[in-house]
Amino acid sequence: MTASPRSHPSSVPPPPPAGPLPFPWRFLAPLAAVVYSGVMARRNAAFDRGEGVVEFDRPVISVGNLTVGGTGKTPAVGWLIRLLGQEGRHPCIAMRGYGAAAGRSDEAMLHAETFPDVPVVAQPNRTEGLLDLFATPAGETVDTIVLDDGFQHRRIARCFDLVLIDARKDPWADHVLPRGWLREFPSALARAHAVLLTHAPDPAASQVRALRDRIAEIMPGPVACASHEWGTLRLRSGQTAPASWLRGKRVLACCAIGSPEVFLSHVRAAAGRDVEAMTLADHDPFDPSTVAKLLKRAQGFEAVVVTAKDWTKLGRTPPDAWPCEVAVPELELRFSDAEQALEAAILDAVDDFDARLEAELQAEQARDPDDRST
């Protein structure tokens, strides 16, 4: 007997709607997808030739995906930042900055709160933002660049591409935008160095095995498996509590993320009962009218549960405006297979880049020993 979504956070969600186009325009989706895929093919061919690509003098690691919507990049970036820190490196994070408010996106604010010593660049022109950062004292210490959502952002050369795939959603069964939700066909995995299957607590599951086999036909690097699990809850009152604190409470769950079904199933599992949900579009800014609606709906509940990303905006709400406690779960990436292989592949790529750069500098100095500029 399979577990229901209410009782198991990793259950398979219902299939998503066919593409982002609204119903009246959906008949145009197949033709639009052909045009889109042609544009992407020409764009990738130009990047393959090195046209418009900038290479920095420090290693670049990209964390990205094939699809629109959430695959769990933010926890994966956090895992990578911790890994690099353990190795004595000083990374920065560069991202597009979707849904930016007051100059910072919700994800950028979350990264900055989680890693206060890690510089975060959040702007559409990541190259320009990184150059601005490297001209500051904080940027001088940076020795590694992490691109958040960088698989399609090929204007910056990288030594390692990590691609995340939601193990519950077979990319070979989807279509490219706007007929489906793919940014690129799965064949794009040929330029990746590793894949992380998220929402995959059981690497022996038949769907996970099938995905790994298909990926291995395209990409010879490691294919790791992980799931997203809750750690402790941060409460609005400033205290922390285990997830069991929600058990039996009347809960309102609110989120503005790409894949809300996993968050909602976690809330149901922690509360041990059905919960009321308020879901908004990904990166919703939570303007005053939306916050007012949330506060009104929260009346009569014992707790409101929101994501850490959304709390970067909702946390500005005056504490006495909330009619009940607010709980923010700490999301953790827990590997179920191949974590060490993935770590080794990333660190080897970084070391290889450093060695190549050092060899190039030595060769340049040998050609012009009187040049002290290097």
C-alpha positions as CSV (number, residue, x, y, z in Angstrom):
1,M,0.0,0.0,0.0
2,T,1.5,3.4,-1.0
3,A,1.4,6.3,1.4
4,S,-0.9,9.2,0.7
5,P,0.5,12.8,0.2
6,R,-1.0,13.6,3.6
7,S,1.2,11.1,5.4
8,H,4.4,11.0,3.4
9,P,6.3,14.2,2.3
10,S,8.0,12.4,-0.6
11,S,4.8,11.1,-2.3
12,V,4.4,11.5,-6.0
13,P,2.4,14.7,-6.7
14,P,-0.3,14.9,-9.3
15,P,1.1,15.7,-12.8
16,P,1.5,19.4,-13.5
17,P,-0.7,21.2,-16.1
18,A,0.6,21.1,-19.6
19,G,2.8,24.1,-19.9
20,P,2.5,27.7,-18.6
21,L,0.3,29.1,-21.3
22,P,-3.3,29.9,-20.1
23,F,-6.0,27.7,-21.6
24,P,-7.2,30.1,-24.4
25,W,-3.7,30.2,-25.9
26,R,-2.7,26.6,-25.3
27,F,-3.4,25.6,-28.9
28,L,-0.4,27.8,-29.9
29,A,2.0,25.9,-27.5
30,P,3.3,23.2,-29.9
31,L,4.3,25.8,-32.6
32,A,5.7,28.2,-30.0
33,A,7.8,25.3,-28.6
34,V,9.3,24.6,-32.0
35,V,10.3,28.3,-32.2
36,Y,11.7,28.3,-28.7
37,S,13.7,25.1,-29.2
38,G,15.2,26.6,-32.4
39,V,16.3,29.7,-30.6
40,M,17.8,27.7,-27.8
41,A,19.7,25.5,-30.3
42,R,21.2,28.5,-32.1
43,R,22.1,30.1,-28.7
44,N,23.8,26.9,-27.4
45,A,25.7,26.4,-30.7
46,A,27.1,30.0,-30.3
47,F,28.1,29.3,-26.7
48,D,29.7,26.0,-27.8
49,R,31.9,28.0,-30.1
50,G,32.8,30.3,-27.2
51,E,31.0,33.3,-28.5
52,G,30.2,35.8,-25.8
53,V,31.6,33.6,-23.0
54,V,33.6,35.2,-20.2
55,E,36.1,33.1,-18.2
56,F,37.1,34.4,-14.7
57,D,40.4,33.8,-13.0
58,R,38.8,31.6,-10.4
59,P,36.8,28.4,-10.6
60,V,33.1,28.6,-11.3
61,I,30.6,25.9,-10.2
62,S,27.0,26.1,-11.6
63,V,24.0,24.7,-9.9
64,G,21.0,24.6,-12.3
65,N,18.2,22.5,-13.7
66,L,16.4,21.6,-16.9
67,T,12.9,22.9,-15.9
68,V,11.0,25.9,-14.8
69,G,9.9,25.6,-11.2
70,G,11.5,24.4,-8.0
71,T,13.9,21.4,-7.9
72,G,15.5,22.5,-4.6
73,K,18.4,24.6,-5.9
74,T,18.6,26.8,-2.8
75,P,19.3,23.9,-0.3
76,A,21.8,22.5,-2.9
77,V,23.6,25.8,-3.1
78,G,23.7,25.9,0.7
79,W,25.2,22.4,0.7
80,L,27.8,23.4,-1.8
81,I,28.8,26.6,0.1
82,R,29.3,24.5,3.2
83,L,31.4,22.0,1.3
84,L,33.7,24.7,-0.1
85,G,34.0,26.3,3.3
86,Q,35.1,23.0,4.9
87,E,37.8,22.9,2.2
88,G,39.1,26.3,3.3
89,R,37.8,28.1,0.2
90,H,36.0,31.5,0.2
91,P,33.1,31.4,-2.3
92,C,30.6,33.9,-3.5
93,I,27.1,33.3,-4.9
94,A,26.0,34.9,-8.2
95,M,22.4,34.7,-9.2
96,R,19.8,36.3,-11.6
97,G,17.7,37.7,-8.7
98,Y,14.1,36.7,-9.7
99,G,11.4,38.6,-7.9
100,A,13.8,41.2,-6.6
101,A,12.4,43.6,-4.0
102,A,14.4,46.7,-2.8
103,G,17.3,45.5,-4.9
104,R,17.4,41.9,-3.4
105,S,15.5,38.8,-4.4
106,D,14.0,36.5,-1.8
107,E,16.6,33.8,-2.6
108,A,19.4,36.3,-2.4
109,M,18.2,37.5,1.0
110,L,17.9,33.9,2.2
111,H,21.5,33.2,1.1
112,A,22.7,36.4,2.8
113,E,21.0,35.5,6.1
114,T,22.2,31.9,6.0
115,F,25.8,32.7,5.1
116,P,26.5,36.3,6.3
117,D,30.2,36.0,5.4
118,V,29.5,34.9,1.8
119,P,29.1,37.8,-0.8
120,V,25.9,37.5,-2.9
121,V,25.6,39.1,-6.3
122,A,22.0,39.2,-7.5
123,Q,21.4,41.0,-10.8
124,P,20.6,40.1,-14.4
125,N,24.1,40.8,-15.6
126,R,26.1,38.5,-13.4
127,T,29.4,39.2,-15.1
128,E,29.1,42.9,-14.4
129,G,28.0,42.2,-10.8
130,L,30.9,39.9,-10.2
131,L,33.4,42.4,-11.6
132,D,31.9,45.0,-9.3
133,L,32.3,42.6,-6.4
134,F,35.9,41.8,-7.2
135,A,36.8,45.5,-7.1
136,T,35.8,45.6,-3.4
137,P,37.7,44.4,-0.4
138,A,35.1,41.7,0.2
139,G,35.6,40.4,-3.4
140,E,39.4,40.3,-3.1
141,T,39.1,37.2,-0.8
142,V,36.7,35.3,-3.1
143,D,38.4,32.3,-4.7
144,T,35.4,30.4,-6.0
145,I,32.2,31.4,-7.8
146,V,28.9,29.5,-7.3
147,L,26.2,30.2,-9.9
148,D,22.8,29.8,-8.5
149,D,20.5,28.7,-11.4
150,G,23.3,28.8,-13.9
151,F,22.9,25.9,-16.3
152,Q,21.3,28.0,-19.0
153,H,23.4,31.1,-18.1
154,R,26.3,30.1,-20.3
155,R,27.9,33.6,-20.7
156,I,30.1,32.7,-17.8
157,A,32.5,29.7,-18.3
158,R,32.5,27.1,-15.6
159,C,34.6,24.2,-14.5
160,F,31.6,22.2,-13.1
161,D,27.9,22.0,-14.0
162,L,25.7,20.3,-11.4
163,V,22.1,19.8,-12.7
164,L,19.2,19.1,-10.4
165,I,16.3,16.9,-11.5
166,D,13.1,16.3,-9.5
167,A,13.1,12.5,-9.4
168,R,9.3,12.5,-9.4
169,K,9.0,14.2,-12.7
170,D,10.6,12.4,-15.7
171,P,12.1,15.1,-18.0
172,W,11.8,12.7,-20.9
173,A,8.0,12.8,-20.5
174,D,7.9,16.6,-20.6
175,H,8.1,19.2,-23.5
176,V,10.0,22.4,-23.8
177,L,8.5,25.8,-23.1
178,P,5.7,26.8,-23.6
179,R,4.2,23.4,-24.4
180,G,5.8,21.9,-21.3
181,W,8.0,23.0,-18.5
182,L,11.5,22.2,-19.9
183,R,14.0,25.0,-20.5
184,E,16.0,22.5,-22.5
185,F,15.7,19.0,-23.8
186,P,17.3,16.3,-21.6
187,S,20.0,15.9,-24.2
188,A,21.5,19.1,-22.7
189,L,22.7,16.9,-19.9
190,A,25.6,16.0,-22.2
191,R,27.4,19.2,-21.1
192,A,26.8,18.5,-17.3
193,H,29.4,17.1,-15.0
194,A,27.0,15.6,-12.4
195,V,23.3,15.2,-11.7
196,L,21.6,15.4,-8.3
197,L,18.2,13.7,-8.2
198,T,16.1,15.6,-5.6
199,H,13.0,14.2,-3.8
200,A,14.7,10.8,-4.1
201,P,14.9,9.4,-0.5
202,D,15.0,5.8,-1.9
203,P,17.7,5.3,-4.6
204,A,16.4,1.8,-5.2
205,A,13.0,3.0,-6.3
206,S,12.1,1.9,-9.8
207,Q,11.5,5.4,-11.1
208,V,14.8,6.6,-9.6
209,R,16.7,3.7,-11.2
210,A,15.1,4.3,-14.5
211,L,16.1,7.9,-14.5
212,R,19.7,7.1,-13.5
213,D,20.0,4.7,-16.3
214,R,18.8,7.2,-18.9
215,I,21.0,9.9,-17.5
216,A,24.1,7.6,-17.6
217,E,23.5,7.2,-21.4
218,I,24.2,10.9,-21.8
219,M,26.3,12.0,-18.9
220,P,29.1,9.8,-17.5
221,G,29.6,11.7,-14.2
222,P,28.1,10.9,-10.8
223,V,24.3,10.8,-10.3
224,A,23.6,11.4,-6.6
225,C,20.2,11.1,-4.8
226,A,18.9,13.3,-2.0
227,S,15.7,14.4,-0.3
228,H,14.6,17.7,1.4
229,E,13.8,17.2,5.0
230,W,12.9,19.5,7.8
231,G,15.3,20.3,10.6
232,T,14.1,22.5,13.4
233,L,11.4,25.2,13.3
234,R,12.3,28.8,13.9
235,L,9.4,30.5,15.6
236,R,8.4,34.2,15.3
237,S,8.9,34.5,19.0
238,G,12.6,33.8,18.5
239,Q,12.5,30.3,19.9
240,T,13.3,27.1,18.1
241,A,11.2,23.9,18.2
242,P,11.2,20.4,16.7
243,A,8.8,19.7,13.8
244,S,6.6,17.8,16.3
245,W,5.6,21.2,17.8
246,L,3.0,21.4,15.0
247,R,1.5,18.0,16.0
248,G,-2.3,18.3,16.4
249,K,-2.4,22.1,15.9
250,R,-4.7,24.0,13.5
251,V,-2.3,25.1,10.9
252,L,-2.4,27.5,8.0
253,A,0.4,26.8,5.4
254,C,1.4,29.7,3.2
255,C,4.1,29.6,0.4
256,A,5.1,31.3,-2.8
257,I,7.5,28.7,-4.3
258,G,7.8,26.9,-7.6
259,S,6.7,23.4,-6.3
260,P,4.4,23.9,-3.3
261,E,3.2,20.4,-3.1
262,V,6.3,19.1,-1.2
263,F,6.1,21.9,1.3
264,L,2.4,21.3,1.9
265,S,2.9,17.6,2.4
266,H,5.7,18.2,4.9
267,V,3.3,20.5,6.8
268,R,0.6,17.9,6.8
269,A,2.9,15.2,8.0
270,A,4.2,17.4,10.8
271,A,0.7,18.5,11.9
272,G,-0.6,15.0,11.7
273,R,-3.8,16.3,10.1
274,D,-5.1,18.2,7.1
275,V,-4.1,21.8,6.9
276,E,-5.5,24.9,5.1
277,A,-3.2,26.2,2.4
278,M,-2.6,29.6,0.9
279,T,-0.4,29.2,-2.2
280,L,0.9,32.1,-4.3
281,A,2.9,32.4,-7.5
282,D,6.7,31.7,-7.2
283,H,8.6,34.8,-5.9
284,D,5.4,36.6,-4.9
285,P,6.5,39.9,-3.3
286,F,3.9,39.7,-0.5
287,D,2.7,43.3,-1.0
288,P,0.7,44.9,1.8
289,S,-2.7,43.7,0.4
290,T,-1.4,40.1,0.2
291,V,-0.1,40.3,3.8
292,A,-3.4,41.7,5.0
293,K,-5.2,38.7,3.4
294,L,-2.8,36.3,5.0
295,L,-3.2,37.9,8.5
296,K,-7.0,37.8,8.1
297,R,-7.0,34.1,7.1
298,A,-4.6,33.3,10.0
299,Q,-7.3,34.3,12.6
300,G,-8.5,31.2,14.4
301,F,-5.4,29.2,13.6
302,E,-2.8,28.1,16.2
303,A,0.2,28.5,13.8
304,V,1.1,29.8,10.3
305,V,3.9,27.8,8.6
306,V,5.9,29.6,5.9
307,T,9.1,28.8,4.0
308,A,12.4,30.4,4.9
309,K,12.4,32.1,1.5
310,D,9.0,33.7,2.0
311,W,9.9,34.7,5.6
312,T,12.6,37.0,4.2
313,K,9.7,39.2,3.1
314,L,7.0,38.3,5.7
315,G,9.5,38.8,8.5
316,R,9.1,42.6,8.0
317,T,5.5,42.3,9.3
318,P,5.1,43.9,12.8
319,P,5.2,41.1,15.3
320,D,2.0,42.2,17.0
321,A,0.1,42.0,13.7
322,W,0.2,38.2,13.7
323,P,-2.8,36.6,15.4
324,C,-0.9,33.4,16.1
325,E,2.6,31.9,16.2
326,V,4.6,31.7,12.9
327,A,6.9,28.7,12.2
328,V,9.7,28.7,9.6
329,P,11.1,25.2,9.0
330,E,14.8,24.9,8.3
331,L,15.1,22.8,5.1
332,E,18.0,20.4,4.9
333,L,19.4,18.4,1.9
334,R,19.9,14.8,3.0
335,F,21.7,12.5,0.6
336,S,20.6,8.9,0.1
337,D,23.3,7.9,-2.3
338,A,26.6,9.1,-4.0
339,E,27.3,12.2,-1.8
340,Q,31.0,11.3,-1.6
341,A,31.3,10.8,-5.3
342,L,29.7,14.1,-6.0
343,E,31.9,15.9,-3.4
344,A,35.0,14.4,-5.0
345,A,34.0,15.3,-8.5
346,I,33.4,18.9,-7.6
347,L,36.6,19.3,-5.5
348,D,38.7,17.6,-8.3
349,A,37.3,20.0,-10.8
350,V,38.2,23.0,-8.6
351,D,41.7,21.7,-8.0
352,D,42.2,21.0,-11.7
353,F,41.1,24.6,-12.5
354,D,43.6,26.0,-10.0
355,A,46.4,23.8,-11.3
356,R,45.7,24.9,-14.9
357,L,45.6,28.5,-14.0
358,E,48.9,28.2,-12.1
359,A,50.5,26.5,-15.1
360,E,49.3,29.2,-17.4
361,L,50.7,31.9,-15.1
362,Q,54.1,30.1,-14.9
363,A,54.2,29.7,-18.7
364,E,53.5,33.5,-19.1
365,Q,56.2,34.4,-16.6
366,A,58.6,32.1,-18.4
367,R,57.9,33.9,-21.7
368,D,58.5,37.3,-20.2
369,P,60.5,36.9,-17.0
370,D,60.9,40.7,-16.6
371,D,57.1,41.2,-16.5
372,R,56.2,41.7,-12.8
373,S,52.5,42.5,-13.4
374,T,51.5,38.9,-12.7
